[in-house]
């Protein structure tokens, strides 16, 4: 496989949506709040409290206040699907036709 250049890598990062990765790839049920954020159960550990996992569409990140971690779309694929960084980039590039 050829290496992804920095410009293409940035285009992929800009296009990738955390909401798509969580809902489509990891099967997370997102509950929309009025302010454009979503609440969910954290898919990365046993979570029983809706609201401890907050997804910000504007910031394009997800944060779990129970385990104290934050993910972007690439991080979520790496942890949730066991992909490595280059494979996650290529996967998202294909999804967003980059």
N, C-alpha and C positions, 0 to 999 in steps of 0.2 A: 504494500500500500504506500502511496506517496504521502509525504508530509503535508499537513494543512498549513498554509501560510498565515501570518498574523492577521492580515486584513480579513481573510475568510473566517478565521477563528472568531474575530470580533463580530462579524456579521451573524454568525451562528449564535453567539451569546446574546446579541441584541434581539434576534428573532425568537429565541427559545422562551416559552412561557411556562412558568412554574405551575400554573393552573392546568395546562395541558398534560404535563408530565405526571402530576399527582393524580388527576382524574383518569386520563386515558391509559397511562402506562402502569401506574401503581394501584389503580382501582379505588382511590380515596374518594369518599363521598364528601363533597364540599358544600357547606351551608352558607349562603350569601348573607352578609350583614348589610345594613343600609349604607354604610360608609365605603363600600367597594371592597371590603375585606371579606375573607371567608373563614369560617371556623370548621375544624375537623378533628378527628382523632389522629394522633401521630402514628404514621405507618411504620416508624422505625423502632418502636418499643411498645409494650403493652400499655395502652392509654385508655383510661376509663372516663376521662373528664373532657367532654366537648367544650372547647374554648381554650384549652391549654395549647392547642396547635392553631396558629393564626397564619393565614396566607394573605400576603399583600400583593394585589394585582399591580398597584402603582409602583411599588419597590421591586416587584418580581422576585420575592423571596418568601420562604416559609420559615416560621420560627416556632419552636416548641419550648414553652416556658416550664415544662416539667423536667426535660433533660437539658435545657439550656443551649440547644444547638440551633443553627440557622443554615438553610440550604437554598441554593439557586437551582435552576432546572438541571444543570449538569451534575451538581453534587447529588441531587435526588436520584438521578439515574444510576450514578455510580454506586450509591449505597443501596438503593431499592432493587436494582436489577443486577448488581454485581458486575457492571461494565467497568472497563478501565477508561481513562480520560479520552484517548483517541477514538475509541469505539463509540463512546457517548457523543462526541462531537460529530462523527459521521452519521450516526443515527438521527440526530437532530437536524443535520444538514439535509438529509433525505426527506425528513418530515416537512421542512420548510422550503424545499426546492432550492437549496443554495449550492 
